[in-house]
Amino acid sequence: MEIEIIKAIQSIHNSVWDTIFYIITLCGEQMFFLAVFALLYWCFSKSSAIRLGLIYCLSAIINNVTKIIVKRPRPYVADESIRNIHTATGYSFPSGHSQSYSVIATEIGYDIFRNSKKKSHRITYIIGASILGILVALSRMYLGQHYLTDVICGLLFGAVIVVLCELFISLFNMTKKLNILYVLYVGIVICFIAIIILIATQSSHTSIYKYLCLFLGVSIGHILNEKVIHFDPKTTVANKYIIAITGYIFCAIIYLLFGLIGNEIVSTSLVHFFVSFSITAIVPLFAKWLERRKSHVKHSNIDSL
């Protein structure tokens, strides 16, 4: 039955739809998460960004472990008549892209519902996020990577993980800076232990290394920020534009440079560590320098009058 659903969706196959659905499916990629996370961290709220980062990494690791346990082959593997339009590695259940998008959309929605009192904002967001979520799910089936149950469960798992994590955060008052830092310290230790175990067992699961290093980059960078840099996203709109554009360019350069490394596990691990570390430490350091420079120029102009 599910194979027939995929075949029906793929019946519209042509180069235009291939491009459209490939672009849509990027909303479930980790680079989309990093782009959203960076924008939140640099321009809006560090605490909201860190909550999203923690929940996203936890969700990604749960997703990968579930795939390894269930071991459901992808549709194009199970049935050769299914077109493999955009190859993905690993197993099929649940859909990582759908779960990833669901985590991002649900967590941002949580912040909107908590901070915005306007009903129109909430309704607009729900409609927009739901439509895009459905499109991401359809894109995974169109590209031949997932079954209907994969994408439905991915969307549900992502939303449930966010709700449970937010309940946990509220229950233990984890919104305080010190409490969040304690969580990051513990998480860093667990990540290092997990990486050592993976290396010792010669695990070749690239995605798990990738998300562990993503968590390490976010955590170490944020701790350094809170202890040393003290970056505050509350600044002028002009500064936010400069920080965001410069930050994205810098992260893109890192991505391209580490992409030249031949070993896939090493390459993806280093990319995700250094990009996430740059978002939480290097770019904020640049932002602080920019702020001091503008302040110095302003005072110099005043003194010259």
Protein Blocks (a to p, Z undefined) as FASTA:
>chain_A
ZZmmmmmmmmmgcfklmmmmmmmmmmmpmklmmmmmmmmmmmmomklmmmmmmmmmmmmm
mmmmmmmmnopacfklmpmkbccfbccehjfbdcfklmmmmmmmmmmmmmmmmmpmbfkl
mmmmmmmmmmmmmmmmmmmmmnopacfklmmmmmmmmmmmmmmmmmmmmmnopmbmklmm
mmmmmmmmmmmmmmmmmmmnopabfklmmmmmmmmmmmmmmmmmmmmnopafbdcfklmm
mmmmmmmmmmmmmmmmmmmpmblmlmmmmmmmmmmmmmmmmmmmmmmmmmmmmmmmmmmm
mmmZZ
